[in-house]
Amino acid sequence: MAADKVLEGVFAINKPFGMSSAQVIRDCQTYFNPSRLFAPLIAQEAAMREKESRFQKRRRGKAKQEIRVKMGHGGTLDPLATGVLILGVGKGTKSLQNFLTCTKTYETVVLFGASTDTYDRTGRIIKRGKYDEVTRQAAEKALEGFRGKIKQMPPLYSALKMEGKPLYEYAREGKPIPREIETREVEVTELELVEWYEPGTHNHRWPTEEAEQAEKNLVDSVWRVAKRQAEYDEGLTKLTPEQQEEEIKALAEYNSKKREAEERVDNLVSDEQPAAKRKKTNQGRAEPMMSGALGTLPPKGKGSNLVPPPPAPNTPPPWEGKGPPAAKIRMTVTSGFYVRSLCHDLGEKLGCGAMMAELSRTRQGQFVLGGANCMEYDELLKGEDVWGPKVRHILELWNNPHAKPEPMENGSSAPPVGEESKSANDGKAAQEKKSAKESQTTDDAKTASESETANAAEQANVGEQETATGA
């Protein structure tokens, strides 16, 4: 490849523990911006800006004046999680949307015996349960109900919004949520308990902090609604198709009338200030939570150590005796699946409570952890002589998917291009075809189009926001 060739495309990196996805992008840009590898891309961006009109230059904010390698990601990972984080460079950012809907493979460690507000070990204890009779056989039997197409309720403290407000804000303010949290249909194509940890044989721990009673009450009320919804869905499957249709119509009519009544009440009572009297702030939109929902939000721009490390082996456990068992579970799921919810729901089904202790995304689409198209984060720290050839090779694979990949660390080869890979590359090809067609227009039209594309991509560059994909 020529030295002055502009490198663009999509690659994957193994996200470290405790780091936000946005921080990984910022770190990559720190190494990519001054590099020899991406110097042609920087020069291309500089040439584009030279052609911008005075109006377009004024529209560019001070924070975007610096010319840097344009990057985005194809689905965020919690700070608690590690594994495959897909990153787009340059025009590769246009293809990132395709990875939000592909299947993903995760490995998680479930710790039994207690539930937390965030459904993982970074939260606060909501309740504890008896775990003496929880065995591998019981857990495997309970997992049978989570295969195939299932209805899943998102975590209460996720970034999902209701009435324009993140769900966790209701809990922080001690207010009831305005309506029931809607379950969503997801699909689990593979689900396997791969390792069982007997009590006293692992170092996973519950958090030591207890949630306040108001928060416990809120969680209990939400899960009573979820249980009723699950019972309703189960009863619905036992009806004939005609009875199901009548039941669904009746429920829809009831919900419609219920919403109308709630809207009438909302119109009568409102504690919101008029727009003219509302104070302006510089805070902007509320940042969504990742893990540790009720705690203080991490300072903006400091996304490297957001999660405390696991306790040291000699740390006294928060229980007497050997403590609860744990299990490692591997799953392949569709978009919109919450691994934390699976861990929590499994504990509810076993009657003992459970939380997510560890999480790793081992595959997303055709990108595989340890494969030829996924680099290690530590390689960035070793300098361009180490990460440069790796990134160049991965981007070459992206732009030429039929090229022969290098062997993986375990001696095997990366998987061939499947339907998801073809879909993602078809999206890339369509964008390139569109860009080629646009290049035939006048210089002014081309400049405006590319400027709009750059602005859209920069908006997609994540601060501390979390998409709902998945972890």
CORDA-V636400 format. One record per helix or strand of 2 or more residues. SS is the DSSP state (helix for helix, strand for strand). FROM is the first residue (numbers start at 1). TO is the last residue. If there is no record, write none. Layout:
BEGIN
ss=<SS & SS>
from=<FROM & FROM>
to=<TO & TO>
END
This chain:
BEGIN
ss=<strand & helix & helix & helix & helix & strand & strand & helix & strand & strand & strand & helix & strand & strand & strand & helix & strand & helix & helix & strand & helix & strand & strand & strand & helix & helix & helix & helix>
from=<9 & 21 & 39 & 54 & 62 & 71 & 82 & 90 & 104 & 114 & 125 & 136 & 148 & 161 & 165 & 167 & 184 & 213 & 241 & 326 & 339 & 354 & 367 & 374 & 378 & 384 & 419 & 443>
to=<15 & 32 & 50 & 59 & 64 & 73 & 89 & 100 & 112 & 116 & 128 & 146 & 152 & 162 & 166 & 172 & 197 & 237 & 268 & 333 & 350 & 364 & 368 & 376 & 381 & 399 & 438 & 460>
END
